[in-house]
């Protein structure tokens, strides 16, 4: 019998921050996948190797974690004040589902480099040496990201001595500015705090009533206190990801928080919105041993944060959640701010399972509403492989 051949699609496999994913130029995708819809989703699922009931993504490019089951589609921007349009797809591991509801802050660090190398940025805007400033339109959430990309002899500089906890080897530093990061999520009215309060009482059946800060900044995030759910904030992945009851509890919290934030109408809809919102727990600073064996001292950090992504505790910290952390820390009275000691601040260094991360944000209050003009953090990025990815033609 005749068998359909494999097709090959130009692609680049890149690390950005503590994530990695498959990057495409929109123009290189098959015609049917150049527009949103079932054909695009089916293609990306097959590229990554999902859905996989074994949970390994062996027959694809995915790495069977939320940090490595990612896809990016880039095109020259249709907006005169931006260089590139960036669309992010979070691919479910065990379900036939691509979540387009949010951004990946870590992979944002790789967007500028890919856009320059892929000819998506006007040559006149790219210096031969020095720093290229790439204006990125984040299409999932309709926000601007400014990436500062080091250039050397006409090429993107990828190597360097910048170290990022959660990434084994040093690389060149990429500074990211997330402009006006409060996410204008559907149902949330465009408000940074969709409930109108910095701290809410969130009722979760089977768990109880939890104090929660629910914020739309970087990515919609639900912050709760670690001690309210029996944790210290020093936990590593194995302490939670091997506990089915704990994961179910966090998903229950996430679903009820999503309803309160106006992101979904009923908790049953949470299963079709896996990427957002995130749920995280915070605690005051204390020393702990990171997953690498590195000792993190209480005096090195302002607070502890652990966050879940796609149903599992993240091995480090999602870039978009880091924006939410920095934003919430800058606003006196949020649970994040209180865990960091309270008061006004323009930057925070927090401890996560792999080490520490610093993020800055400046908050102002106007007519009773809190606003943040931008959040800033540094990541790194590197091309891992480039060429073609192959998928069965069907």
C-alpha positions as CSV (number, residue, x, y, z in Angstrom):
1,X,0.0,0.0,0.0
2,X,1.1,3.6,-0.6
3,X,2.3,5.6,2.3
4,X,2.3,9.4,2.7
5,X,5.8,10.9,2.7
6,X,7.1,13.1,5.4
7,X,7.2,16.8,4.7
8,X,10.0,19.1,5.9
9,X,9.6,22.6,7.3
10,X,12.3,25.1,8.0
11,X,12.6,25.5,11.7
12,X,15.1,26.5,14.5
13,X,15.3,24.8,17.9
14,X,16.2,27.5,20.5
15,X,16.7,28.0,24.2
16,X,15.3,31.1,25.6
17,X,15.7,31.7,29.3
18,X,14.9,28.4,31.1
19,X,12.7,27.2,28.3
20,X,13.3,25.8,24.8
21,X,11.0,25.5,21.8
22,X,10.7,25.1,18.0
23,X,10.7,28.5,16.2
24,X,9.1,29.0,12.7
25,X,8.8,31.9,10.4
26,X,5.2,32.2,9.4
27,X,6.1,32.2,5.7
28,X,7.8,28.8,6.0
29,X,4.8,27.0,7.4
30,X,2.6,25.0,5.0
31,X,-0.2,27.2,3.5
32,X,-2.9,25.7,5.6
33,X,-1.0,26.3,8.8
34,X,-0.3,30.0,8.0
35,X,-3.6,30.9,9.5
36,X,-5.0,30.0,12.9
37,X,-7.1,26.9,13.1
38,X,-7.2,23.1,13.2
39,X,-4.5,22.7,10.5
40,X,-2.0,24.8,12.4
41,X,-2.7,23.1,15.7
42,X,-2.5,19.7,14.2
43,X,0.9,20.5,12.7
44,X,2.4,21.9,15.9
45,X,1.1,18.9,17.9
46,X,2.8,16.5,15.5
47,X,6.0,18.6,15.6
48,X,6.2,18.4,19.4
49,X,5.0,14.8,19.6
50,X,1.6,15.3,21.2
51,X,-0.8,14.0,22.4
52,X,1.4,11.3,24.0
53,X,-0.4,9.0,26.5
54,X,3.1,7.9,27.7
55,X,3.9,11.5,28.6
56,X,7.4,11.4,27.0
57,X,6.9,13.1,23.5
58,X,9.4,10.6,22.2
59,X,8.1,10.9,18.6
60,X,8.6,14.7,18.4
61,X,10.7,17.7,19.4
62,X,9.1,18.2,22.9
63,X,10.9,17.4,26.1
64,X,7.8,16.3,28.1
65,X,7.7,19.3,30.4
66,X,5.9,22.6,30.2
67,X,9.3,24.3,29.7
68,X,10.1,22.2,26.6
69,X,6.7,21.7,24.9
70,X,6.6,25.0,23.2
71,X,6.3,26.5,19.7
72,X,6.8,30.0,18.3
73,X,5.6,31.6,15.0
74,X,7.2,34.9,13.9
75,X,6.6,37.3,11.1
76,X,7.6,40.8,10.1
77,X,5.3,43.1,12.0
78,X,2.3,44.7,10.3
79,X,2.7,47.6,12.8
80,X,5.0,50.4,11.8
81,X,6.3,50.9,15.3
82,X,7.3,47.2,15.8
83,X,9.8,44.9,14.1
84,X,8.3,41.5,14.5
85,X,5.0,39.8,15.5
86,X,5.5,37.0,18.0
87,X,2.9,34.3,18.5
88,X,3.4,31.6,21.2
89,X,1.7,28.2,21.3
90,X,2.0,26.1,24.5
91,X,1.5,22.4,23.4
92,X,-0.2,20.0,25.8
93,X,1.8,16.9,26.5
94,X,-1.0,14.3,26.8
95,X,-3.9,16.1,25.1
96,X,-4.6,17.2,21.6
97,X,-4.5,20.8,22.6
98,X,-2.5,23.9,21.8
99,X,-3.0,26.8,24.3
100,X,-2.8,30.3,22.7
101,X,-4.0,32.2,25.7
102,X,-0.7,33.6,27.0
103,X,2.9,34.5,26.3
104,X,6.1,32.7,27.2
105,X,8.4,35.2,28.9
106,X,11.5,32.9,28.7
107,X,11.2,32.3,25.0
108,X,10.7,36.0,24.5
109,X,14.4,36.3,25.1
110,X,15.0,34.3,21.9
111,X,12.6,36.1,19.7
112,X,14.8,39.1,18.9
113,X,17.8,36.9,17.9
114,X,15.7,34.7,15.7
115,X,14.0,37.7,14.1
116,X,17.4,39.2,13.2
117,X,18.9,36.0,11.9
118,X,15.7,35.2,10.0
119,X,15.7,38.5,8.1
120,X,12.5,39.7,9.8
121,X,14.1,42.9,11.1
122,X,14.9,45.7,8.7
123,X,18.7,45.7,8.1
124,X,18.9,49.5,8.8
125,X,17.7,48.8,12.4
126,X,20.5,46.2,13.1
127,X,23.9,47.6,14.0
128,X,27.0,45.6,12.9
129,X,28.4,45.9,16.5
130,X,26.8,47.0,19.7
131,X,23.1,46.5,20.8
132,X,20.2,45.9,18.5
133,X,16.9,47.0,19.9
134,X,14.1,44.8,18.6
135,X,10.5,45.9,19.1
136,X,8.3,42.8,19.5
137,X,4.6,42.7,19.3
138,X,3.4,39.9,21.5
139,X,0.3,38.8,19.6
140,X,-1.2,36.4,22.2
141,X,-1.8,39.2,24.7
142,X,-1.4,42.3,22.6
143,X,1.6,43.8,24.4
144,X,5.0,45.2,23.5
145,X,8.3,43.7,24.5
146,X,11.6,45.4,23.8
147,X,14.6,43.1,23.5
148,X,18.2,44.3,23.6
149,X,20.2,41.9,21.5
150,X,24.1,42.1,21.5
151,X,25.6,42.1,18.0
152,X,29.2,41.2,17.0
153,X,30.6,41.6,13.5
154,X,27.2,41.6,11.9
155,X,26.0,38.4,13.8
156,X,23.9,37.9,16.9
157,X,26.2,37.4,19.8
158,X,25.0,34.3,21.7
159,X,28.0,33.4,23.9
160,X,29.0,35.3,27.0
161,X,29.5,35.2,30.7
162,X,25.9,35.9,31.9
163,X,24.7,33.2,34.2
164,X,21.1,32.4,34.7
165,X,20.0,30.0,37.5
166,X,18.2,27.1,35.9
167,X,20.5,27.1,32.8
168,X,23.8,25.1,33.0
169,X,26.1,27.2,30.8
170,X,26.7,31.0,30.6
171,X,25.7,32.9,27.5
172,X,25.2,36.5,26.3
173,X,22.8,38.6,28.4
174,X,19.5,39.7,26.7
175,X,17.6,42.4,28.5
176,X,13.9,42.4,28.1
177,X,11.5,45.3,28.8
178,X,7.8,44.3,29.1
179,X,5.9,47.5,28.3
180,X,2.7,48.1,30.2
181,X,2.6,44.5,31.3
182,X,-0.9,44.4,32.8
183,X,-2.6,41.9,30.6
184,X,-5.9,42.9,29.0
185,X,-7.5,39.5,29.4
186,X,-11.0,38.9,28.0
187,X,-13.5,39.1,30.9
188,X,-11.0,40.9,33.2
189,X,-11.8,44.4,31.9
190,X,-8.2,45.2,31.3
191,X,-7.6,45.7,35.0
192,X,-4.4,44.7,36.6
193,X,-6.5,43.5,39.6
194,X,-9.7,42.1,38.0
195,X,-11.5,41.8,41.3
196,X,-10.6,45.4,42.2
197,X,-8.7,44.2,45.3
198,X,-5.1,43.6,46.1
199,X,-6.0,40.6,48.3
200,X,-9.1,38.5,48.1
201,X,-10.6,35.6,50.1
202,X,-10.7,32.8,47.5
203,X,-13.1,30.0,48.4
204,X,-11.9,26.7,47.1
205,X,-14.1,23.7,47.8
206,X,-12.2,20.9,49.5
207,X,-9.3,23.3,50.4
208,X,-10.9,26.2,52.3
209,X,-10.8,29.9,52.1
210,X,-7.4,31.2,51.0
211,X,-6.0,34.7,50.9
212,X,-5.0,35.4,47.3
213,X,-3.6,38.2,45.2
214,X,-4.9,37.7,41.6
215,X,-3.1,39.9,39.1
216,X,-3.0,40.3,35.3
217,X,0.6,41.3,34.6
218,X,2.9,39.4,32.3
219,X,0.5,36.5,32.6
220,X,-2.6,36.1,34.8
221,X,-1.3,34.7,38.1
222,X,-2.9,33.7,41.4
223,X,-0.6,34.1,44.4
224,X,-1.3,32.4,47.7
225,X,0.7,32.1,50.9
226,X,2.8,28.9,51.2
227,X,2.0,28.3,54.8
228,X,-1.8,28.5,54.1
229,X,-1.5,25.2,52.1
230,X,1.1,23.5,54.2
231,X,4.3,24.5,52.4
232,X,7.4,26.5,53.3
233,X,8.2,28.0,49.9
234,X,11.5,26.1,49.7
235,X,10.1,23.0,47.9
236,X,11.7,21.5,44.8
237,X,9.9,19.7,42.0
238,X,9.9,16.2,43.5
239,X,8.2,17.4,46.6
240,X,5.1,18.4,44.6
241,X,5.2,16.8,41.2
242,X,5.2,13.3,42.6
243,X,2.2,14.0,44.8
244,X,-1.0,13.5,42.8
245,X,-3.2,14.9,45.6
246,X,-1.1,18.1,45.8
247,X,-1.3,18.6,42.0
248,X,-5.1,18.1,42.1
249,X,-5.3,20.7,44.9
250,X,-3.3,23.3,42.9
251,X,-5.5,22.7,39.8
252,X,-8.6,23.2,42.0
253,X,-7.2,26.5,43.3
254,X,-6.3,27.5,39.7
255,X,-9.7,26.7,38.4
256,X,-11.6,28.7,41.1
257,X,-9.2,31.6,40.8
258,X,-9.7,31.7,37.0
259,X,-13.4,32.1,37.6
260,X,-12.9,34.9,40.1
261,X,-10.6,36.6,37.6
262,X,-13.2,36.5,34.9
263,X,-11.0,34.3,32.7
264,X,-13.6,31.5,32.5
265,X,-17.2,31.2,33.5
266,X,-17.1,27.8,35.1
267,X,-14.4,25.7,36.7
268,X,-15.1,23.0,34.1
269,X,-13.5,25.3,31.4
270,X,-10.1,25.3,33.2
271,X,-9.1,22.1,31.4
272,X,-9.3,23.9,28.0
273,X,-7.2,26.8,29.3
274,X,-4.1,25.1,30.7
275,X,-1.5,27.8,30.1
276,X,-3.3,30.6,32.0
277,X,-3.8,31.5,34.8
278,X,-0.7,30.4,36.7
279,X,-0.8,29.6,40.4
280,X,2.1,30.4,42.7
281,X,2.9,30.4,46.4
282,X,5.1,32.8,48.3
283,X,6.9,32.9,51.6
284,X,9.4,35.2,53.4
285,X,13.0,34.6,52.7
286,X,14.8,31.6,54.2
287,X,17.8,29.6,53.2
288,X,17.5,26.4,51.1
289,X,19.4,24.2,48.7
290,X,18.5,24.7,45.1
291,X,18.0,21.8,42.7
292,X,21.6,22.2,41.4
293,X,23.0,21.9,45.0
294,X,23.6,25.6,45.1
295,X,23.1,27.1,48.6
296,X,20.7,30.1,48.5
297,X,21.0,32.2,51.7
298,X,18.1,34.1,53.2
299,X,20.1,37.3,52.9
300,X,20.5,36.8,49.1
301,X,16.7,37.1,48.4
302,X,13.7,39.2,49.3
303,X,11.2,36.3,49.2
304,X,10.5,32.8,48.1
305,X,8.2,31.9,45.1
306,X,7.2,28.6,43.7
307,X,5.0,28.4,40.6
308,X,3.1,25.8,38.7
309,X,2.9,25.6,34.9
310,X,0.8,23.2,32.9
311,X,-0.1,21.3,36.1
312,X,3.4,20.8,37.4
313,X,5.8,22.7,39.6
314,X,8.2,24.6,37.4
315,X,11.9,23.8,37.6
316,X,12.8,27.5,37.8
317,X,10.4,30.4,37.0
318,X,8.3,31.2,34.0
319,X,9.4,34.6,32.6
320,X,5.9,35.9,32.4
321,X,5.3,34.9,36.0
322,X,8.5,36.7,37.0
323,X,6.9,39.8,35.5
324,X,3.8,39.2,37.6
325,X,6.1,38.7,40.7
326,X,8.0,41.9,40.0
327,X,4.8,43.9,39.4
328,X,3.0,42.6,42.5
329,X,6.1,43.1,44.7
330,X,6.1,46.8,43.6
331,X,2.6,47.3,44.9
332,X,2.3,47.7,48.7
333,X,-0.2,45.3,50.2
334,X,-0.2,42.4,47.8
335,X,0.8,39.0,49.2
336,X,4.0,39.1,47.1
337,X,4.9,42.5,48.5
338,X,4.1,41.5,52.1
339,X,6.2,38.3,51.8
340,X,9.1,40.5,50.7
341,X,8.7,42.7,53.8
342,X,6.2,45.2,52.6
343,X,6.7,48.8,51.6
344,X,7.7,50.4,48.3
345,X,10.3,48.8,46.1
346,X,11.3,49.0,42.4
347,X,13.1,45.6,42.2
348,X,12.9,42.2,43.9
349,X,15.1,39.2,44.0
350,X,13.3,36.0,44.6
351,X,14.3,32.4,45.3
352,X,12.9,29.7,43.0
353,X,13.7,25.9,42.8
354,X,16.8,26.5,40.6
355,X,18.2,29.5,42.4
356,X,17.4,33.2,42.2
357,X,16.2,35.8,39.8
358,X,15.9,39.6,39.9
359,X,13.1,41.5,38.2
360,X,12.4,45.2,38.3
361,X,9.1,47.1,38.0
362,X,7.9,50.6,38.8
363,X,4.3,51.0,40.0
364,X,2.2,54.1,40.3
365,X,-1.3,54.7,41.4
366,X,-3.6,56.9,39.3
367,X,-7.2,57.6,40.2
368,X,-7.2,54.6,42.6
369,X,-5.9,52.2,39.9
370,X,-2.4,50.7,40.0
371,X,-0.4,50.8,36.8
372,X,3.1,49.6,35.9
373,X,4.7,51.1,32.8
374,X,7.3,48.4,32.3
375,X,9.0,45.5,34.0
376,X,12.6,44.6,33.3
377,X,14.6,41.4,33.6
378,X,17.6,39.7,32.0
379,X,17.7,36.3,30.3
380,X,19.8,34.6,27.7
381,X,19.1,32.7,24.5
382,X,20.9,30.4,22.1
383,X,20.3,28.5,18.9
384,X,20.5,24.8,19.6
385,X,19.8,23.4,16.1
386,X,18.6,24.8,12.8
387,X,17.4,23.2,9.5
388,X,14.1,21.4,9.0
389,X,11.7,19.6,11.2
390,X,9.9,16.6,9.6
391,X,6.3,15.5,10.1
392,X,4.2,12.9,8.3
393,X,2.3,14.6,5.5
394,X,-1.1,13.5,6.8
